[in-house]
Structure formats: structure tokens, C-alpha cells
Amino acid sequence: MIQKPQLAETKAPRLGKALKRAFFARSVHEVAPDLIGATLLVDGVGGIIVEVEAYHHTDPAAHSYRGPTPRNLVMFGPPGFAYVYRSYGMHWCVNFVCEKEGSASAVLIRALQPTHGIPAMRRRRGLHDERALCSGPGKLCEALGITIKHSELPLDAPPIALHARTEKLEIVTGLRIGITKAVDFPWRFGLKGSRFLSKAF
């Protein structure tokens, strides 16, 4: 009997301590870089966060800038919850609500390095290239199965789990992507040298 060759999978790294909602009760500008290197899992599928963007309530590019709506109301609530929205009517994007209740600030998760449940990601995305599975906010939501049903869910309870990074990393900053307002704010953060970024810094 001839056996088919097995595809080599990336070995999942050791997970750090679980992040609790209190982690997000700080300035969005502190939380955003601290998320680089953390691991995001949804029903056990996910990877290492390698790129994020910060959005503050005083920022014209933030969804909360003009006040609460039925869509963004979770941003005005307590920190440590997911805010999921549809981008351009096509892709889901996931954000982590930060700062005290009423602040309406959040971190957009832009890219992951896949480490857990890669076969499931490949099925959902319909492609094999590991580098391209989660190299963008819409791509990673599709790969992890994130939809509007995950909006308003706590970030420290199933099906979502977040684990702190386990080593010191070199983080780079740059301008945010795909916006037309407040384009000069250097509020994009990434893991230096990562090949899993949505766009090089």
C-alpha cells in the first residue's frame, strides 16, 4: 500500500498566560503594541498576532468618532470585548475594545502568523499558502471563522482565548492602511521582519 506524503505543519508554540479583560482597561496606544506576539484563538484555531492598528475615540477614522450607533455600541461599553464589523460589505473585521467604559477605543487585528488549526484555516480560505492565510483583517476572520456572531463576546471566555507573548519582540510602527482620515497617525504596529504581515512597514 502506497502512503501519501504528509504535509509538514508548523509546530504550535508554547502559549503564554491567558489575557483577561483587565489587560484591555488601558490606553489603546499601550494595548496595541502589547498585543504583538500574543496568540488569538477562536475555538482553538488561530495564531500569533503580528500586526494591529489602534483607533481612539478622538480619531476621525474611528467608527466611534461620531457617537454610538447600533453597530458600534459595544465600543462604548467596558473593555475586553470583541467588536466585529463588515468592511466594504464583503469582509468581517475584528477589533478589541479598550480603555474605560464610554471611551469607545479599539484595536483592529490586521494579521496573524497561523499556528493552531491550520488545516481548518486552509479549508475555510480555500488555499494552501500558510503565509497568505491570515495576512489581512478580512482574511484572518475568514480563516478563524469570525463573523458578526462573535461581536460583543468577551475576549477571555470561550470560544475566544488570548494568550500573552512569551518572549521580548522588536516592534515597528507605521501609518495605518486603507483609511482616508487621520492618515498621518503612526498607530499601526507590527512584528519586525514577519513574513505574515498584510503589508511591509
Secondary structure by P-SEA (a helix, b strand, c coil): cccccccccccccccccccccccccccaaaaaaaaccbbbbcccccbbbcccccccccccccccccccccccccccccccbbbbbbccccbbbbbbbbcccccbbbbbbcccccccaaaaaaaaacccccccccccaaaaaaaacccccccccccccccbbbbcccbbbbbbbbbbcccccccccccbbbccccccccccc
